[in-house]
Amino acid sequence: MRIITVSAVLFQRPDGTVLTVRKRGTEMFMLPGGKPESGESEADCARREVHEELGVELEPRDIAPFGTWDAPAANEADATVRASVFRASAIASATASPRVQAEIEELRWIHPVDGIDDPAEAPLNRERVFPALTA
């Protein structure tokens, strides 16, 4: 089984909804993020990817580790995604004005309770992230 290492950022509004994105040419929504570049830390990767995908500039103090999970990859057969998920601070989440750019086709805010059963959400969200938020 192939392991795909990624970093992602969890933005959550005061009403509990979480930002998820769908990349161009794919069907499932996931947290914004992506694969690290050579020598890049997990946190730096998460911040860079959010800037590239959504135009949101995060400072190191704006994110904190939330969890690291494995789940079936949403868009690559016979692969597992190993995701280091960082939670954006309440201030960063409240002030973020994400806009679709780079490879992102669509974004949406979804409540974790609803997302657990939504087949359009990636397995990482349905099986790991959303349950951790609703526990």
Salt bridges, closest charged atoms under 4 A:
GLU37 OE2 - ARG48 NH1 3.62
GLU40 OE2 - ARG48 NE 2.74
ASP44 OD1 - ARG47 NH1 2.96
GLU49 OE2 - ARG48 NH1 3.17
GLU52 OE2 - ARG48 NH1 3.17
GLU53 OE2 - LYS23 NZ 3.43
GLU57 OE1 - HIS51 NE2 3.12
ASP70 OD1 - ARG82 NE 2.77
GLU76 OE1 - ARG2 NH2 2.90
GLU76 OE2 - LYS35 NZ 3.72
GLU103 OE2 - LYS23 NZ 3.74
GLU105 OE1 - ARG24 NE 3.37
GLU106 OE1 - ARG22 NH2 3.07
ASP118 OD2 - ARG108 NH2 2.89
GLU121 OE2 - ARG108 NH2 2.88
